[in-house]
Amino acid sequence: MSRLRALLLLIAGDKQADRVVPPTGFTARLTVFAAAAMAFLVVFALAFSMATGRLAERWGSSLAQSSTIRVSAPEGQLDTQVIAVMDILRTTPGIADARVITDDEQRALLEPWFGPDLPLDTLPLPRLIAVTETPEGYDSAGLRARLAGEAPGAVLDDHTRWRVPLVRAAGRMRTLGLVAMGLIAATTAAMITLAASAALAANAEVIRVLRLVGARDAYIVRAFVRRFTLRALAGAAAGTALAMLAIALLPRAETAGGFLTGLGFVGLGWLWPLAIPPLAGLVAFLATRRAAFVTLKETR
């Protein structure tokens, strides 16, 4: 019951106690601005973390079930080697599909590095075969052994050396986003603590008079906690709304020509930022309460 009563007092307030805390001034503006700015940054850090998570899943799924076979052979033997490889793939369990990449597709792959006028006919380029495996997968060691025996010019690349570093990098970026959110929360707590301490120091005379008439420290702390919590809650709500609007206005990844990686929220992910204002209020509550008790203890 005591906790419920404290919560009701925090929401409803006490007009007499509220007079202890200045309704405006530097500390009020600092609290609202800090909460709004930090909430804005947290929304973008959260969007970054979720986007890198989706990116890691996309990289993993797109590369996990695909492989490439590179066929190199002297002139006149290349087609024979390709036919042999295709025969091997058709009889290999776990292979869902295999196709030879055309010259036009190879030209498109090489164009970003060598330009659009690459003369493929005059270059000894290997023939590439794109392999798609079933969800169960295939025996890569067994396939390599068969290729070595029946098509010596064929080399299997199961994309492991590409997939693992990419997924690991995306995972680290996701962790970086979570660390950034933790640092922002800590910075918010520090700034609110500073503002609360400054407000307490500025009202030292009022607090001294309240103590003389019998007011307890818990009574004074409650007034400061309520004001600063509500200020942080309002500022965080404004910052969150502004950040969500900014993210909603970002161009889609396909519209930006692949420059963006889908920064933002998808589906129910848009509900996650709504938890930021209550969390900011909780941070402000804890930070202000601690700062108020510490300051009041020092001024006895």
For each residue, the residues with C-beta under 8 A, 3 or more apart:
1: 4 5
2: 5 6
3: 6 7
4: 1 7 8
5: 1 2 8 9
6: 2 3 9 10 222
7: 3 4 10 11
8: 4 5 11 12
9: 5 6 12 13 14 222 226
10: 6 7 13 222 225 226 229 285
11: 7 8
12: 8 9
13: 9 10 17 18 226
14: 9 17 18 222 223 226
15: 18 19
16: 19
17: 13 14 20 219 220 222 223 226
18: 13 14 15 21 23 223 226 227
19: 15 16 223
20: 17 203 206 207 210 220 223 224
21: 18 199 203 223 224 227 228
22: 25 27 28 199 202 203
23: 18 28 227
24: 28 29
25: 22 28 29 199 202
26: 29 30 195 198
27: 22 30 31 195 196 198 199 202
28: 22 23 24 25 31 32 227 231
29: 24 25 26 32 33
30: 26 27 33 34 191 194 195
31: 27 28 34 35 191 192 195 228 231 232 235 284
32: 28 29 35 36 231 232 234 235 238
33: 29 30 36 37 235
34: 30 31 37 38 188 191 192 195 232 235
35: 31 32 38 39 188 192 231 232 233 234 235 236 239 280 284
36: 32 33 39 40 235 236 238 239 242
37: 33 34 40 41 239
38: 34 35 41 42 184 185 187 188 191 236 239 280
39: 35 36 42 43 235 236 237 238 239 240 243 276 277 280
40: 36 37 43 44 239 240 242 243
41: 37 38 44 45 180 184 243
42: 38 39 45 46 181 184 185 240 243 276
43: 39 40 46 47 239 240 243 244 247 273 276
44: 40 41 47 48 243 247
45: 41 42 48 49 177 178 180 181 184
46: 42 43 49 50 177 181 272 273 276
47: 43 44 50 51 247 263 264 265
48: 44 45 51 52 173 177 180 263
49: 45 46 52 53 173 174 177 178 181
50: 46 47 53 54 265 266 269 272
51: 47 48 54 55 261 262 263 264
52: 48 49 55 56 170 171 173 174 177 261
53: 49 50 56 57 170 174
54: 50 51 57 58 262 266
55: 51 52 58 59 170 173 261 262
56: 52 53 59 60 166 167 170 171 174
57: 53 54 60 61
58: 54 55 61 62
59: 55 56 62 63 163 166 167 170
60: 56 57 63 64 163 167
61: 57 58 64 65
62: 58 59 66
63: 59 60 66 159 162 163 166
64: 60 61 159 163
65: 61 96 132 133 134 135 137
66: 62 63 130 131 132 133 159
67: 130 131 133 140 156 157 158 159
68: 128 129 130 131 156 157 159
69: 85 89 98 128 129 131 147 154 155 156 157
70: 126 127 128 129 154 155 157
71: 78 81 82 85 126 127 128 129 151 153 154 155
72: 78 126 127 153 155
73: 77 78 80 81 153
74: 77 78
75: 78
76:
77: 73 74 80 81 153
78: 71 72 73 74 75 81 82 127 153
79: 82 83
80: 73 77 83 84
81: 71 73 77 78 84 85 127 151 153 154
82: 71 78 79 85 86 100 127 129
83: 79 80 86 87
84: 80 81 87 88 150 151 154
85: 69 71 81 82 88 89 129 147 151 154
86: 82 83 89 90 98 100 129
87: 83 84 90 91
88: 84 85 91 92 143 146 147 150 151
89: 69 85 86 92 95 98 129 131
90: 86 87 95 98
91: 87 88
92: 88 89 95 138 142 143 146
93: 138 139
94: 133 134 136 137 138 139
95: 89 90 92 98 131 132 133 134 138
96: 65 132 133 134
97: 131 132
98: 69 86 89 90 95 129 130 131 132
99: 129 130
100: 82 86 127 128 129
101: 105 106 109 127 128 129 130
102: 105 106
103: 106 107 120
104: 107 108
105: 101 102 108 109
106: 101 102 103 109 110 120 125 128
107: 103 104 110 111 116 118 120
108: 104 105 111
109: 101 105 106
110: 106 107 113 114 118
111: 107 108 114 115 116 118
112:
113: 110
114: 110 111 118
115: 111 118
116: 107 111
117:
118: 107 110 111 114 115 123
119: 122 123
120: 103 106 107 123 125
121:
122: 119
123: 118 119 120
124:
125: 106 120
126: 70 71 72
127: 70 71 72 78 81 82 100 101
128: 68 69 70 71 100 101 106
129: 68 69 70 71 82 85 86 89 98 99 100 101
130: 66 67 68 98 99 101
131: 66 67 68 69 89 95 97 98
132: 65 66 95 96 97 98
133: 65 66 67 94 95 96 136 137 138
134: 65 94 95 96 137 138
135: 65
136: 94 133
137: 65 94 133 134
138: 92 93 94 95 133 134 142 143
139: 93 94 142 143
140: 67 143 144 156 158
141: 144 145
142: 92 138 139 145 146
143: 88 92 138 139 140 146 147 156
144: 140 141 147 148 156
145: 141 142 148 149
146: 88 92 142 143 149 150
147: 69 85 88 143 144 150 151 152 154 155 156
148: 144 145 152
149: 145 146 152
150: 84 88 146 147
151: 71 81 84 85 88 147 154
152: 147 148 149
153: 71 72 73 77 78 81
154: 69 70 71 81 84 85 147 151
155: 69 70 71 72 147
156: 67 68 69 140 143 144 147
157: 67 68 69 70 161
158: 67 140
159: 63 64 66 67 68 162 163
160: 163 164
161: 157 164 165
162: 63 159 165 166
163: 59 60 63 64 159 160 166 167
164: 160 161 167 168
165: 161 162 168 169
166: 56 59 63 162 163 169 170
167: 56 59 60 163 164 170 171
168: 164 165 171 172
169: 165 166 172 173
170: 52 53 55 56 59 166 167 173 174
171: 52 56 167 168 174 175
172: 168 169 175 176
173: 48 49 52 55 169 170 176 177
174: 49 52 53 56 170 171 177 178
175: 171 172 178 179
176: 172 173 179 180
177: 45 46 48 49 52 173 174 180 181
178: 45 49 174 175 181 182
179: 175 176 182 183
180: 41 45 48 176 177 183 184
181: 42 45 46 49 177 178 184 185
182: 178 179 185 186
183: 179 180 186 187
184: 38 41 42 45 180 181 187 188
185: 38 42 181 182 188 189 279 283
186: 182 183 189 190
187: 38 183 184 190 191
188: 34 35 38 184 185 191 192 232 280 283 284 287
189: 185 186 192 193 283 284 286 287
190: 186 187 193 194 287
191: 30 31 34 38 187 188 194 195
192: 31 34 35 188 189 195 196 228 232 283 284 287 288 291
193: 189 190 196 197 287 288 290 291
194: 30 190 191 197 198
195: 26 27 30 31 34 191 192 198 199 228
196: 27 192 193 199 200 224 228 287 288 291 292 295
197: 193 194 200 201 291 295
198: 26 27 194 195 201 202
199: 21 22 25 27 195 196 202 203 224 228
200: 196 197 203 204 207 224 291 292 295 296 299
201: 197 198 204 295
202: 22 25 27 198 199
203: 20 21 22 199 200 206 207
204: 200 201 207 208 299
205: 208 209
206: 20 203 209 210
207: 20 200 203 204 210 211 220 296 299
208: 204 205 211 212 299
209: 205 206 212 213
210: 20 206 207 213 215 219 220
211: 207 208 214 215
212: 208 209
213: 209 210
214: 211
215: 210 211 219 220
216: 219 220
217: 220 221 292 293 296 297
218: 221 222
219: 17 210 215 216 222 223
220: 17 20 207 210 215 216 217 223 224 292 296
221: 217 218 224 225 289 292 293 296
222: 6 9 10 14 17 218 219 225 226
223: 14 17 18 19 20 21 219 220 226 227
224: 20 21 196 199 200 220 221 227 228 288 292
225: 10 221 222 228 229 285 288 289 292
226: 9 10 13 14 17 18 222 223 229 230
227: 18 21 23 28 223 224 230 231
228: 21 31 192 195 196 199 224 225 231 232 284 285 287 288
229: 10 225 226 232 233 281 284 285 288
230: 226 227 233 234 281
231: 28 31 32 35 227 228 234 235 284
232: 31 32 34 35 188 192 228 229 235 236 280 281 283 284
233: 35 229 230 236 237 277 278 280 281 284
234: 32 35 230 231 237 238
235: 31 32 33 34 35 36 39 231 232 238 239 280
236: 35 36 38 39 232 233 239 240 276 277 279 280 281
237: 39 233 234 240 241 277
238: 32 36 39 234 235 241 242
239: 35 36 37 38 39 40 43 235 236 242 243
240: 39 40 42 43 236 237 243 244 273 274 276 277
241: 237 238 244 245
242: 36 40 238 239 245 246
243: 39 40 41 42 43 44 239 240 246 247 273
244: 43 240 241 247 248 270 273
245: 241 242 248 249
246: 242 243 249 250
247: 43 44 47 243 244 250 263 264 265
248: 244 245 264
249: 245 246
250: 246 247 260 263 264
251: 255 256 260
252: 255 256 260 262
253: 256 258 259 260 261 262
254: 257 258
255: 251 252
256: 251 252 253 259 260
257: 254
258: 253 254
259: 253 256
260: 250 251 252 253 256 263
261: 51 52 55 253
262: 51 54 55 252 253 266
263: 47 48 51 247 250 260
264: 47 51 247 248 250
265: 47 50 247 269 270 272 273
266: 50 54 262 269 270
267: 270
268: 271
269: 50 265 266 272
270: 244 265 266 267 273
271: 268 274 275
272: 46 50 265 269 275
273: 43 46 240 243 244 265 270 276
274: 240 271 277
275: 271 272 278 279
276: 39 42 43 46 236 240 273 279 280
277: 39 233 236 237 240 274 280 281
278: 233 275 281 282
279: 185 236 275 276 282 283
280: 35 38 39 188 232 233 235 236 276 277 283 284
281: 229 230 232 233 236 277 278 284 285
282: 278 279 285 286
283: 185 188 189 192 232 279 280 286 287
284: 31 35 188 189 192 228 229 231 232 233 280 281 287 288
285: 10 225 228 229 281 282 288 289
286: 189 282 283 289 290
287: 188 189 190 192 193 196 228 283 284 290 291
288: 192 193 196 224 225 228 229 284 285 291 292
289: 221 225 285 286 292 293
290: 193 286 287 293 294
291: 192 193 196 197 200 287 288 294 295
292: 196 200 217 220 221 224 225 288 289 295 296
293: 217 221 289 290 296 297
294: 290 291 297 298
295: 196 197 200 201 291 292 298 299
296: 200 207 217 220 221 292 293 299 300
297: 217 293 294 300
298: 294 295
299: 200 204 207 208 295 296
300: 296 297
